[in-house]
Amino acid sequence: MLETLIKGSYMMIPLMICSVLALAVLLDRAWAFYQYRKIDNRALRARVLELLSADKVDEAARLCANTPGPVSAVLLAGLQSLAKHRHLADSVQSLTAVMEKAMDDYSQHALSAVGKRLNVLSTVGSAAPLLGMTGTVTGMIRAFTKMVEAGVDAKAVAGGISEALITTAAGLIIALFAVIPFNIFTSISDRIELEIEEAGSELLDFVATRIGHDRPA
């Protein structure tokens, strides 16, 4: 295996760097999403609404602050805005508008954290095949140059071509190990984004319908 990689010429160096980067990001994101799956956001959302029904806004905010994950963080931003503006806003509409802005602003930060480093996988998936083909082309050039210099030797040329193709094979394999996790992680990120939107809408609807009854619109 090592001998095969060495035969792949100097273009194997950037390819190996790409493979290390892809593996590092894969492990980092896999661990992060595994931790996220352990969070019961459905139970969190139900408990938050239960506390709000009892007018315990601060306790609901503390619950979100003590719960990891982007959903709880965005809900916390909304609850903090609620606690700050509920007695200052002149209408329920203005209160929910302020809360919505606070959650929207923070959701951008939360989603950025969820999808961080995924661009590395995307870049590796695109660059690795190109690097591999570049190595193959340069290897073919060297093989045919040797053929011209030493005369026709089919065995030598075949050996040179086989070595040149190693980089293409390596590039394609590395790309697969980057693109497949990228697509999986992107799908998970999209689901998290949807869950954040649902949690935020649920909180705003609750404030508009329940807390809104306690004051004139």
N, C-alpha and C positions, 0 to 999 in steps of 0.2 A: 504493500500500500504506500509506504513512505517513498519507496523507489519510484513508484508511478508518479507521485506528486512532484518529486524532484525532476523527473523527465519533462514535466510540463512547462519548463522554462521560467524565466523571471516573472511572467504574467501570473504565475501561481501566487506570488506574494500579495498583490492587491486582492486576489480572490480569497486567500486565506484570511486577510483582514476583514473582508466582507462577511465571511462565514462566522468569525468571532463576534462581530458586531450584531449580526442577525441572531446568533445564539444568546447573547447577553440580553438583547431586547425581548426575545421570546420568553426567556426565563423570568425576566422582570415583570412583564405584562401578565404572564400566566399566573404568577404568584399574586399580583394585584387583583386580578379578576377572580381568582379562587377565594381570596379574602372577602371580596365584595359579595360573592354568592352566599357567604355565611351570615350576611345581614338580613334580618327579616323586616324589610321595608314596609310590607303590608301591615304587619303588627304595629310598627312605628306610626304609620299614618293613622291607624285606628285609635291608638292611644293619644296622639296629639289632638285629634278631634274630640275625644272624650274629655280631655283636660280643658279644652277650649269651651266645651259645653258647660263645664263647671266654673268658667271664667278664670282659669288658672293659666294665664298666658305665660307668666314667668316660669312656671313649672314645665310647661310644654317646651319652652325655649331651652331649659336646662336638659331636658330629655334629649333633644336634638343635638345639643352641644356635646353630650356624652356618648352619642351614637356615631360611629365612624361612617364614612361614605358620602358620596355627592348628594344623594337625595336628602339626607338629614341636614347637610350643610346648606342646601338651598332653602329648605323649610325653615331653618334657623334664621336665615336672612329675612324671610317673610315675617316670621314671628317677632323678630327684633324691630322691624319696621312697624308692625301692628302695635307693639307695646309703646313705641315712641310717638306714633301719630294718631292713635285711636281717639284721644280726647282733644286733638288739635285739628283734625280734618273737619271740614264743614259739611261733608256728606259721606255716605257710604261709598259712593262712586269714586270720590277723590281719595278715600282711604285705600280702597282696593287698587286704585291706579298706582299709588305710591308703593304699596306692597308688591305689586306686579313688577314694577321697575326694579325694585331691590332684588327680587328673585331672578329676574332676567339678567341683570348685571352680574350677579354672582354665579348664575348657571354657566355663563361663558367661561369663567375661571374654573368651575368644577369640571366642565366637559373638556377643557384644555388639559387638566390633570389626568382625566380618564384616558384621553387619546395620546398622551405624551409619548414620544419616541416611536410612534407607529410610522412616522414618515421615514424613519431609518429602515424599517422593513420594506417599505415601498421603494425606497431608493436602491437598496440592495437587490430587490427583485428585478428592477429595471437594469441596473448597472452590471450585475454579474454575468448575464449572457453576452453582453457587449464586450466585457473584458475577456471572456472566454473566446469569443470569435476573433478578437484582436490578437490574442495569443496564438490562435490557430493560423491566422493569416501570416503573422510574422514567422511562425514555425515553418509554414509552407515555403515562404520566401527563402529561408535558410536552407531547407531541404533541396529546393531546386537550384539554389546557388552552388551547393556542394556537388550536385549532379553535373552542373556545367563545368565546374572546376576539375572534378575527378573523372569525368566521362560517365557514360550511362551505366549505372549499377542499380538494377531494379530493387534488389534487396535493401540497399542502403536508402534509396528513396522511399520505399514502403515503410521502413523503420522510422525515417524522419517524419513522414506524414502521420503515422500512428501516434508518435509523441506529440505532434502539433495538435491533434484532435483531443488530447487529454484536457486541455484548457477549456474547450467548448463543453465537454462532458461535465467538468467540474463547475463551470459557470451555470449550466442548466440545473444541476443538482442543487447548488446553493440558492438559485432563484426559486426553486420549488419550496425549499425550506424557509424562504422568506415570504413568498406570496401567499401560500396557504395559511400560515398563522396570521398574516396581515388581514386577509379576508375574514377569518374567524373573529379576530379581535375587533375589527371594524363593525361587524354585525353585533357583537356584544355592546360596543360603545353606542350604537344606534338604539339598542334596547334600553340602555341606561338613560339616554337622552329622552326617550319616550316616557320612561318612568318618572323622570324629573318633571316633565311637562304635566303628566297626570297628577302628580302629588301637588304641584303648584296650583293647578286649576281646581283641585279638590279643596285646597285651603282657601282660595279666593271665593269659591262658591259658598263655602261654609260661612265665611265672614260676611258675605253679602246677604245671605238668607237668615242666619241665626243672630249674629251680632248686630246686623242691620236693623233687626226688629226692635232693638233697645234704644234706637235713636232715630230721629227723622231723616229721611233721605234728602 
